[in-house]
C-alpha cells in the first residue's frame, strides 16, 4: 500500500466545533438517506446500484474474501454500515466519530470497528490507517465521507491531501463516496471535481445532480456529492 504523508493536516489543530460544551449534530441516519439524498440518475440504482455493481450482493459472508467498508464521521450507531452489511453489500466495516458514544448493541457487533477522534488531527488518521492494515490489509472496498456541516471551508491542500489519504487505503476499482466540501481556495465544485479527475489514482468521477424533489435538494447538499472510482 502507498505510504501516507500526513503533513496536509499541519497547522489545523482540533475542530473548534468539537469543544466539550458543543451541541454538534451527529448524523445517525441509515444508508438509505445516503442513497436518497445523493442523486445519481445516470447510475441504475443510484449509489446503492454503484456499490452492488462492483462488490456484488452475497447472502452470506466469505471469510477469505471479505468486503470491508469505512464510514468517516458515520454516526454513533454506525447505521449506514450496519445497513450495507445486512444488505449483503459489505462483510465488515469501520466507523469513526469524534467521541465514542456507541450503544451496547453496536459495541457488541463484531463486524463493526470504531475509531474515536477528530479527523483534523494526524493521530486520528493514523488510528484509521492502523485499523485498515490489521483488518483490511488489501484495502477498503468502499469508503464514505459525508460530514454534513463539518470539515468545511478548509484550505485546498487539506482536501487534496485527504483524497490521497483515502485513495491510499482503497482497493483498485473500488468506490469512494464523498460529499464535496465548501472551500476557500476552490469555491466551485466543478473546479474541485476537475482536481479529482486529474489525480493519477482516479479512474472515474461521477458527480451528483440537483435533486428533482426540492424538499430533499434544499436540505441535503444533494448536488454536492461524488462517486470516485480508484484506478
C-alpha positions in Angstrom: 0.0 0.0 0.0 1.1 3.6 -0.6 3.0 5.3 2.2 0.8 8.1 3.6 2.0 11.7 4.2 0.0 13.4 7.0 1.6 16.8 6.5 -1.6 18.0 4.8 -3.1 18.4 8.3 -0.2 20.5 9.7 -1.4 23.6 11.5 -5.1 22.7 11.5 -5.4 21.8 15.2 -8.7 20.4 16.7 -12.0 21.3 15.1 -13.4 24.3 17.1 -16.9 22.8 16.8 -15.8 19.8 18.9 -15.5 21.6 22.3 -16.8 19.8 25.4 -19.8 22.1 25.5 -20.8 21.9 21.9 -24.1 20.9 20.6 -22.9 19.4 17.3 -25.3 17.4 15.2 -24.4 13.8 14.8 -25.7 12.1 11.6 -27.1 8.7 12.7 -29.1 8.2 9.5 -29.0 4.9 7.7 -27.6 4.1 4.3 -30.9 4.8 2.6 -30.5 8.5 3.4 -27.2 8.5 1.6 -28.8 6.8 -1.4 -31.8 9.1 -1.4 -30.1 12.5 -0.9 -27.2 11.9 -3.3 -28.9 12.0 -6.7 -27.2 10.0 -9.4 -29.8 9.5 -12.1 -27.1 8.3 -14.6 -26.5 5.2 -12.5 -29.1 2.5 -12.3 -30.0 2.2 -8.6 -28.0 5.3 -7.7 -25.3 4.9 -5.1 -26.6 1.5 -3.9 -26.5 0.3 -7.5 -22.9 1.5 -8.0 -21.8 -0.4 -4.9 -23.7 -3.6 -5.9 -22.2 -3.4 -9.5 -18.6 -3.5 -8.1 -18.9 -5.5 -4.9 -21.8 -7.8 -5.7 -24.5 -9.0 -3.2 -23.8 -12.0 -1.1 -26.3 -13.7 1.2 -23.5 -14.9 3.4 -20.0 -13.6 4.3 -16.9 -15.1 2.7 -14.3 -15.0 5.5 -11.4 -15.4 3.0 -12.7 -12.6 0.7 -14.3 -10.0 3.0 -15.6 -6.7 1.6 -14.7 -4.1 4.1 -16.1 -0.5 4.3 -15.1 2.7 6.1 -17.6 5.4 7.1 -15.9 8.6 8.3 -18.0 10.6 10.8 -20.6 7.8 10.3 -22.7 8.4 13.4 -22.6 6.8 16.8 -24.8 3.8 15.8 -22.9 3.1 12.5 -26.3 2.6 10.9 -25.1 3.0 7.3 -22.5 0.3 7.7 -25.0 -1.9 9.5 -27.4 -1.5 6.6 -24.8 -2.3 4.0 -23.8 -5.4 5.8 -27.4 -6.5 6.3 -28.0 -6.0 2.6 -25.1 -8.3 1.7 -23.0 -5.5 0.1 -20.3 -5.5 2.8 -19.0 -8.0 5.3 -17.2 -5.8 7.8 -16.8 -2.1 8.5 -15.1 0.7 10.4 -16.9 3.8 11.6 -15.3 6.9 13.0 -16.7 9.6 15.4 -15.2 12.4 17.4 -16.5 10.6 20.6 -17.3 7.0 21.2 -21.0 7.0 22.2 -22.0 3.7 20.7 -24.8 1.8 22.2 -24.2 -1.6 23.8 -25.7 -3.3 20.8 -23.3 -1.6 18.4 -20.3 -2.3 20.7 -21.2 -6.0 20.6 -21.4 -6.1 16.8 -18.1 -7.8 16.0 -18.4 -6.8 12.3 -18.2 -3.1 13.2 -14.9 -1.5 14.4 -14.7 2.0 15.8 -12.1 4.8 15.8 -12.6 7.8 18.1 -11.1 11.1 17.3 -11.1 14.4 15.5 -10.5 13.9 11.7 -8.4 17.1 11.6 -5.7 15.5 13.8 -3.0 13.2 12.4 -3.3 10.9 15.4 -6.9 10.0 14.3 -5.9 9.4 10.7 -3.1 7.1 11.9 -5.5 5.1 14.0 -7.7 4.6 10.9 -4.8 3.5 8.9 -3.7 1.1 11.6 -7.1 -0.5 11.7 -7.1 -0.9 8.0 -3.7 -2.5 8.0 -4.9 -5.0 10.6 -8.4 -5.8 9.4 -8.3 -5.0 5.6 -4.6 -5.3 4.6 -5.5 -5.2 0.9 -7.6 -2.0 1.3 -11.2 -1.0 1.8 -13.8 -1.8 -0.7 -16.0 1.2 0.0 -15.3 4.5 1.7 -18.0 7.0 2.6 -17.4 10.6 3.8 -20.5 12.6 4.4 -19.6 15.0 7.2 -22.6 17.4 6.6 -21.5 20.8 8.1 -18.1 19.6 9.4 -14.7 19.9 7.7 -15.9 22.8 5.5 -14.0 25.9 4.3 -10.6 24.4 4.8 -7.6 25.1 2.5 -7.5 23.3 -0.8 -4.3 21.4 0.3 -6.3 19.7 3.1 -8.8 18.3 0.6 -6.1 17.2 -1.8 -4.2 15.5 1.0 -7.4 14.0 2.3 -8.1 12.5 -1.1 -4.6 11.0 -1.2 -5.1 9.6 2.3 -8.4 7.9 1.4 -7.3 6.6 -2.0 -4.2 5.1 -0.4 -6.5 2.9 1.7 -8.9 1.9 -1.1 -8.6 -1.1 -3.3 -8.3 -0.6 -7.1 -11.6 -0.5 -8.9 -13.5 0.3 -5.7 -15.6 3.3 -4.6 -15.2 6.4 -2.6 -18.4 8.3 -1.9 -17.7 11.8 -0.8 -19.6 15.0 0.0 -17.9 17.8 -1.9 -16.8 20.4 0.6 -17.1 24.1 0.7 -13.6 25.5 0.5 -11.9 28.9 0.5 -9.4 28.2 -2.3 -11.6 26.0 -4.5 -15.1 27.6 -4.2 -16.7 25.7 -7.1 -17.5 22.0 -7.0 -16.7 21.9 -10.7 -13.1 23.0 -10.0 -12.7 20.6 -7.2 -14.1 17.8 -9.4 -11.6 18.7 -12.0 -8.8 18.4 -9.5 -10.1 14.9 -8.5 -10.3 13.8 -12.1 -6.6 14.7 -12.7 -5.5 12.5 -9.8 -3.2 9.7 -11.1 -5.1 7.1 -9.0 -8.6 8.1 -10.1 -10.2 6.2 -13.0 -13.6 7.9 -13.0 -15.6 10.6 -11.2 -19.4 10.8 -11.2 -20.9 14.0 -9.9 -24.4 14.1 -8.4 -27.1 16.3 -9.9 -29.7 18.6 -8.4 -32.4 16.5 -6.8 -35.8 16.8 -8.6 -37.5 16.9 -5.2 -37.0 20.4 -3.8 -37.6 19.3 -0.3 -34.7 16.8 -0.5 -32.4 19.1 -2.5 -32.9 22.1 -0.3 -31.6 20.5 2.9 -29.4 17.6 1.8 -26.5 19.1 -0.2 -27.9 16.8 -2.9 -26.0 18.5 -5.7 -22.6 18.2 -4.0 -21.6 14.5 -3.9 -19.2 12.5 -6.0 -18.6 8.8 -6.6 -14.9 8.3 -7.2 -13.6 5.1 -8.7 -9.9 4.2 -8.0 -7.8 3.2 -10.9 
